[in-house]
């Protein structure tokens, strides 16, 4: 569809400006900050400007089927990419903000080649990233690299939750992906807390002392 191409072109144009000013650019985003269970997934991507991924966009604007297809294309065409899974125990220990910041920094550090400049979705850059870094509010709708990272993070986490659903079908994780829905709270009340839950997220609801 023409609109998708236009959106993708605009996102690639944003990245081209950043490359012209800074050199090799990577985009960073996360998925899963809000759920009650499972990891937060942090992704970093360096796209190949000479081999673009058509239709790349904010993962929230794409269907699950489209995200899956784009995931395969991004991982095949990208110059470098990495997804870090930060487990619930680390989220409980550090809090979700700093667990996410650490995961983002790890994802960037794992890239080869290393980027010269880092674009991060949101309003804060991870302090442990040594490269110059720019936070971009709604970056997954502005930058192709951040949009690609949002897709890798979202698909990776959804796949993880689907595997977890096979082990613990009583929690219906495939349906709500761990987010705090009414159904999910009812199932927690019925079946209790498992090791994949974020205890710190459940304290306020009285499920964990």
C-alpha positions as CSV (number, residue, x, y, z in Angstrom):
1,X,0.0,0.0,0.0
2,X,1.3,3.5,-0.9
3,X,1.0,4.8,2.7
4,X,3.2,2.2,4.1
5,X,5.9,2.9,1.5
6,X,5.6,6.6,2.3
7,X,5.9,6.0,6.0
8,X,8.9,3.7,5.5
9,X,10.6,6.2,3.2
10,X,10.2,9.0,5.7
11,X,11.6,6.8,8.5
12,X,14.6,6.0,6.3
13,X,15.1,9.6,5.5
14,X,15.3,10.4,9.2
15,X,18.0,7.8,9.6
16,X,19.9,9.1,6.5
17,X,20.2,12.5,8.2
18,X,21.6,11.0,11.3
19,X,24.1,8.9,9.3
20,X,25.2,12.0,7.4
21,X,25.9,13.8,10.7
22,X,27.2,10.9,12.9
23,X,28.2,7.8,10.9
24,X,26.9,4.3,11.6
25,X,23.5,4.6,13.4
26,X,21.7,2.0,15.4
27,X,18.1,2.1,16.7
28,X,17.1,0.8,20.1
29,X,13.7,-0.1,21.5
30,X,12.0,-2.4,24.0
31,X,8.9,-4.5,24.4
32,X,7.3,-5.6,27.6
33,X,7.7,-2.9,30.2
34,X,4.1,-3.1,31.4
35,X,3.3,-6.8,31.8
36,X,3.0,-8.6,35.1
37,X,5.3,-11.5,34.0
38,X,8.0,-12.5,31.5
39,X,11.0,-10.6,30.4
40,X,11.4,-7.2,29.0
41,X,13.0,-7.5,25.6
42,X,15.5,-4.9,24.4
43,X,16.6,-4.7,20.8
44,X,19.3,-2.8,18.9
45,X,19.5,-2.7,15.1
46,X,21.8,-1.3,12.4
47,X,20.0,-1.3,9.1
48,X,21.6,-1.4,5.8
49,X,20.7,1.8,3.9
50,X,21.5,0.0,0.6
51,X,19.1,-2.9,1.3
52,X,16.0,-1.3,2.9
53,X,13.1,-3.2,4.5
54,X,10.0,-1.9,2.9
55,X,7.1,-1.3,5.3
56,X,9.1,-1.1,8.5
57,X,7.1,0.9,11.0
58,X,6.2,1.2,14.7
59,X,5.4,-2.4,15.7
60,X,2.1,-1.2,17.3
61,X,0.8,-0.1,13.9
62,X,1.4,-3.5,12.4
63,X,-0.5,-6.8,12.5
64,X,1.0,-9.8,14.1
65,X,1.4,-11.5,10.8
66,X,3.1,-8.4,9.3
67,X,5.5,-8.1,12.3
68,X,6.5,-11.7,11.9
69,X,7.3,-11.2,8.2
70,X,9.2,-8.1,8.9
71,X,11.2,-9.8,11.7
72,X,12.5,-12.3,9.2
73,X,13.4,-9.6,6.7
74,X,15.0,-7.4,9.2
75,X,17.2,-10.1,10.7
76,X,18.3,-11.2,7.2
77,X,19.0,-7.7,5.8
78,X,20.3,-5.8,8.9
79,X,24.1,-5.1,9.1
80,X,23.8,-6.1,12.8
81,X,21.1,-6.8,15.4
82,X,20.7,-8.1,18.9
83,X,17.8,-8.8,21.3
84,X,18.4,-9.0,25.0
85,X,15.9,-10.7,27.4
86,X,15.9,-9.2,30.9
87,X,14.3,-11.7,33.3
88,X,11.7,-11.0,35.9
89,X,14.2,-11.5,38.7
90,X,16.4,-8.7,37.4
91,X,13.4,-6.5,36.9
92,X,12.5,-7.0,40.6
93,X,16.0,-6.3,41.7
94,X,16.7,-3.2,39.7
95,X,13.2,-1.9,38.9
96,X,11.8,-1.9,35.4
97,X,13.4,1.4,34.3
98,X,17.0,0.4,35.1
99,X,16.5,-3.2,34.0
100,X,15.4,-1.8,30.6
101,X,18.3,0.6,30.5
102,X,20.8,-2.2,31.2
103,X,19.2,-4.4,28.6
104,X,19.4,-1.7,26.0
105,X,23.0,-1.0,26.8
106,X,23.8,-4.8,26.5
107,X,22.0,-4.9,23.1
108,X,24.1,-2.0,21.7
109,X,27.3,-3.4,23.1
110,X,26.7,-6.7,21.3
111,X,26.5,-5.1,17.8
112,X,29.3,-5.8,15.3
113,X,30.1,-3.4,13.7
114,X,29.7,-1.1,16.7
115,X,27.5,2.0,15.9
116,X,28.9,5.6,16.0
117,X,25.6,7.0,17.2
118,X,22.6,5.5,19.1
119,X,18.9,6.4,18.6
120,X,16.7,5.3,21.5
121,X,12.9,5.4,21.6
122,X,11.6,7.5,24.5
123,X,12.9,10.3,26.5
124,X,16.0,8.8,28.2
125,X,19.2,7.3,27.0
126,X,20.9,4.3,28.8
127,X,23.8,5.8,30.8
128,X,26.0,2.8,30.1
129,X,26.0,3.3,26.3
130,X,29.5,4.8,25.5
131,X,28.5,6.2,22.1
132,X,26.8,9.5,21.7
133,X,23.1,8.9,22.1
134,X,19.8,10.7,21.3
135,X,16.5,9.9,22.8
136,X,13.6,10.3,20.3
137,X,10.1,10.5,21.7
138,X,7.8,8.3,19.6
139,X,11.0,7.3,17.8
140,X,9.5,4.0,16.5
141,X,7.3,6.2,14.3
142,X,10.1,8.5,13.3
143,X,13.2,6.4,12.7
144,X,13.5,3.2,10.6
145,X,16.2,1.8,12.9
146,X,14.1,2.3,16.0
147,X,11.0,0.9,14.2
148,X,13.0,-2.2,13.2
149,X,14.2,-2.6,16.8
150,X,10.6,-2.3,18.1
151,X,9.6,-5.1,15.7
152,X,12.4,-7.4,16.8
153,X,11.7,-6.7,20.5
154,X,7.9,-7.2,20.2
155,X,8.1,-10.4,18.1
156,X,10.8,-11.9,20.3
157,X,8.8,-11.3,23.5
158,X,5.5,-12.6,21.9
159,X,7.3,-15.7,20.8
160,X,8.7,-16.2,24.3
161,X,5.2,-15.8,25.9
162,X,3.7,-18.3,23.4
163,X,6.3,-20.9,24.5
164,X,5.6,-20.1,28.1
165,X,1.9,-20.6,27.4
166,X,2.6,-24.1,26.3
167,X,4.2,-24.9,29.7
168,X,1.5,-23.0,31.8
169,X,-1.7,-23.1,29.7
170,X,-3.8,-22.3,32.8
171,X,-2.6,-18.7,32.7
172,X,-3.8,-18.2,29.1
173,X,-0.6,-16.2,28.3
174,X,-1.1,-16.5,24.6
175,X,-4.3,-14.4,25.0
176,X,-3.0,-11.5,27.1
177,X,0.8,-11.9,26.7
178,X,1.2,-11.2,30.4
179,X,-0.4,-7.8,30.5
180,X,-2.6,-6.7,33.5
181,X,-6.0,-7.6,32.2
182,X,-9.0,-8.5,34.3
183,X,-8.8,-12.1,33.1
184,X,-5.1,-12.3,34.0
185,X,-5.7,-11.1,37.5
186,X,-8.4,-13.7,37.9
187,X,-6.1,-16.4,36.8
188,X,-3.4,-15.3,39.2
189,X,-5.8,-15.4,42.0
190,X,-6.9,-18.9,41.0
191,X,-3.5,-20.4,40.2
192,X,-1.0,-18.3,42.2
193,X,2.4,-16.9,41.4
194,X,5.0,-18.7,39.3
195,X,8.8,-17.9,39.0
196,X,8.2,-16.0,35.7
197,X,6.1,-13.4,37.5
198,X,7.5,-10.0,38.5
199,X,7.0,-9.9,42.2
200,X,7.5,-6.1,42.4
201,X,4.6,-5.6,40.0
202,X,2.3,-7.7,42.1
203,X,3.0,-6.2,45.5
204,X,0.5,-3.4,45.0
205,X,-2.2,-5.9,44.2
206,X,-1.5,-7.9,47.4
207,X,-0.4,-11.1,45.6
208,X,3.1,-10.9,47.0
209,X,4.2,-9.9,50.4
